[in-house]
Amino acid sequence: MISEEPINNFVGKLKFNQKKYPQCTCGNCSKFFWNALFVGSRGSGKTHSCVELIKHYETNKIKNDDGDVVGIRTFLISPTIEQNQVFDVLKSLDDDDKHNNYTDKILINILDEISSIKKESEDYNNYKKLWIRYNKMKDKDINDLELDELILLEKYNFEDFHNITKPKYLIPPINIIIMDDLLGSDVFSRKSKSLFQNSLIKSRHLGICFCILIQSLKSCPKPIRLNCSVFWLGKFANLKTIMVDMYPDISSILTEKEFEEIYQYATSEKYGALVIDFTQPKNLSFRKGWKIQLKIN
């Protein structure tokens, strides 16, 4: 027999300010910042579905906690760019942000540019707020400025913020990096110090969402799978492939029989796919494609 006895004076409920990220105003799609793994054989529709998801964010407004509209910027790394014209429908994907092969240097350059744009935007907005406050100050109040505030004002010679060069993005965009058809490249290196795996872990801090498109779940290192929160699973002839490789990750939500049932139902039609979205509450985690909610009664 097991009995319970409360422990007095133990730490109570923790109170802290949780960081709020920009979110799509539709209220139904995957919540930022996610990493998504699209798994399906060639011709299963994973590329089309990836583009469909990003197109949704382009079409619907994304707002931050202040109510400002936040843009999307998409990067593509794929050796089969020329064969996948569907990417051309993305307005957030510029030609300069398309790369037809993967190297660590290319990813580093993308990450550095994202970081630089974020800093430029933050510096400008911080200066704008500080200058407005400074402009309203009386002489005696200037002594109340912090040292770092004075340094920032001096950096721009106390110039009216209207007269300084605006950054390309007044609000840093949400960055989506598509990694398509890269099995066999250094992206899927199983080294513990893989640049891509490290970036995947820090993606929320960097303001990045990764879309990883592959044909084999088994070929994807487990550290990558563990750092994904959205899974798009196409139809496979061998059901065992999905059951063995994917079910352990969701065993706390569904029984093995329930998972097999919901997967087969979602993939029963041509181009059908099961979407598992861990950014949503548990009862809203499963979909048939992006537009149909699935529930097991």
N, C-alpha and C positions, 0 to 999 in steps of 0.2 A: 504494500500500500504506500502511495506517495502523498505526502501532505505539503502544504505551502505555508510559509510564514513570512510576512512582509518585513523588509529591512528598512528601518527608520533612518531618516537623515541622509538618504542617498540622493545624489544629484537629481533634481527635478527636470522638467521639460526645458530643453535648450531654446533660447531665444536669440535669433540673429536675423540680420537683413540679407535675404537671399537675392543674389544678383538677377535682375530681370533682363531677358534678351528680347530683341525685336521679334514680333510674331505676325503671321499672316492674319488678316482681319476676317478670313472665312471661318476660322475657329475649328475647322475639321481636319486639316491636313497635319502632316508631321511637324512637330514643334522644333524650332532651332535651339541649339545647334546639334544636328544629327549627323551620323555617318551611315551611308546606305550601301548594302551589298546586293547587287542584282546577279542572280545565278540562273543560268539557263543555257541550253544548247543553242548552237547557231540557228537563227531563224525563229527563235522562241518569242521574240518581241521585247527583249529586255532593253535594247537601245531605244526603241520607240517609247517604252514606258518610262525610261529615265528622262527623256526629253519632255514627255507629257507632264511629269512631276515639276520640272523646272519651269515649263511654260505656265503652269498653274500659278507659281509664285510671281512670274512676270505679269500675269493678267490681274491678279488680286493684289491689293495694297498690303504692304508690310509696314508696320509702324512700331516705333520704339516706345519706351515708357513715357516719353514726353509728347507723344502723339505725332512725331515727325515721320514722314514717309521715308522708308529706307529702300535703296535700290538693290539690284542683284547684279553681280558680275560673275560670269562663268568662264572657266578655263577648261581646255580639252587637251588631254594627252592620249594619243591613239595612233598606232601605225596604220590603221585602216580608215583614216579620215576621208580619203577620196571615195571610198565605197559606202560611206554613211552620210548621204546628203541630208538626212533627217535632222542632223545637228544645225543645218543652215537656217532652220525656222526660229532658232533662239536669238532674240534681239540682244540678249545680254552677253552673247559670245562674239567678240570681235576677231577678225582674222589674225591680228597680232597675238591673240591669246590661244591660238591653235598650235599644237606641237605634234609632229608625226612620229616622235620616238620618246622614250623615257631615259633620262640620265639624272643622277642626283643633282648635277649642276642646274639642269632645267628646273627641277622642283625648288632648289634653293633660290634661284632667281625669282620664281613666282612668289615664294614666301617672303623674300626681301621686299618685293614691290608691294605686296599686301601690307606688310609692316610699315613701310615708308608712307603709303597713302593714309594709313590709320593715324600715324604720328602727325602728318601735315594737317589733317583735318582737326585732330585734337588740339594742336598748337594754335591753329587759327581760332577755333571756337573758345578756347581758354583765354586767348588774347582779347577777343571781342567782348566777352563777359567782364574781364578785368578792366578794359579801357572804358567801358560804359560806367562801371563803378568809380573808376579813377576820375572820370570827367565830371562826376557829380560831387566829388570831394571838395571840402574846403581845405585850405593850405594846412591847417593844423591836423587834419585827419591823415595826411600823407604818411606821417610817422607810424600810422597803424598798419601800413603795408608790410607784408612778410618779405624776407630777402628774396625768395624765389619769384615773388610777384614783381619786385623792382627789376630783377634780372630780365624777366619776360618783357616788361615795358621798355627797358633799355634796348632789348634786342631789336625792337621795331622803332626805336627813337621816339617813343611816346606818340607815334603817328596815329591819327584817326583810323579806326579799323576799316572804314570805307575806302581808304586810300592804299591799303596794302593788298598785295596779290592774293586773290582767293585760291584755295586749293581746288583741284579737279573735282573732288567730292566734298561737299560741305558736311555730309554725314557719311562715315565709312560704310561702304556697301557690304552686304552679305556675300561672301565669296563661295562659289561652288566649283570644286575641282573634279572633273570627270576623268577617271582612269579606266580606259577602255581597251580590252583585248591585249593585256600586258603580261599574261602568263609567260614565264620564262625569262622575264626581265628582272632587273634588280629590285623592282617594286616588291616582289614577293620573296625577297631574300629572307631566309630564316635566321639571319644573324640577329643577335639580341640588340645590336646597336644600329639597326636599319633606320635610315633617315626617314623613310616613309612611315614606318611604324611609330616612330617618335612624334612625327607630325600628326598622325592620326590620334594619338593620345592627347596631344595639346590642342586639337582642332577647335574646341570650344573657346579656349583662351585666345586663339589666333583669329577667331571670327570666320571659321572655315567649315564648310560641309563637304565631305568627300563622297562621290558616287563611284563605286568600284564595280565594274562590269566584268564578269568572268563566266567561263563555261563549266567549270568544275569546282564544286564546293570543297572537295577533298584537297585540291591543289592550293587552297588558300590557307596560309598559316593561321593557327588558332589565335595568336595575339591580335591579328587583324579582325577576325570574326568577333572576338570578345570586346572590341572597341567600336562595334557597329550597333546602332540602335534601331535600324530599319532594314528589313530583309524582304527582297522580292524573289520569290521562288517559282521558276517556271516548271513546266512539266518534264519529267524524266521517265524514260521507259522502265528504268530500274528503280522502283519505289524504295528499295533498301538503301540506296545512296542518300536519299533525304532523311530517312528514318534514323540511320546510324549517325550521320554527320550533323544533323540539325536538331533532332528531338532533345538531346541532353540540355541544350541551351534554353528550352522552354518547358522542361519537365515539371517545373513548379507551378505552371499555369494550366496545362492540359495533361490528361492521361495519354499514354501512347496510342490507344485506340481512338481517342478524340482527335489527336493530331493527324493520324492517318485519314480519318473521315473528313476533316475539314480541308486537308491538302488535296485529296482526291476530288472533292466537290469543287474547290476553287479552280482546279486545273482541268476540269472535265471538257471544257470547250477549247477550240483552237485559239492559241495565244493567251489562254487562261493562266492566271498566276495567283499564288497565295502571297499576300503582303502581311508581314508581321511588323507592327509598329509599336516599339517599346516606349515611344515618347507620349503615347496615349494611355489613359487608364486601362486597367486589365480587361475590363468588359468591352473595350472598344479597340482592342489590339489587332484584330484579324479582319482582313478585307479580301474580297475577290477583285483583283486589280485595285485601282485607287478609289473607285466610285461606289462600291457595294460593300456594306458592312456585313460581317458574318458573325453569327452567334450560335453557340451550341446549347440547346435547351435540355 
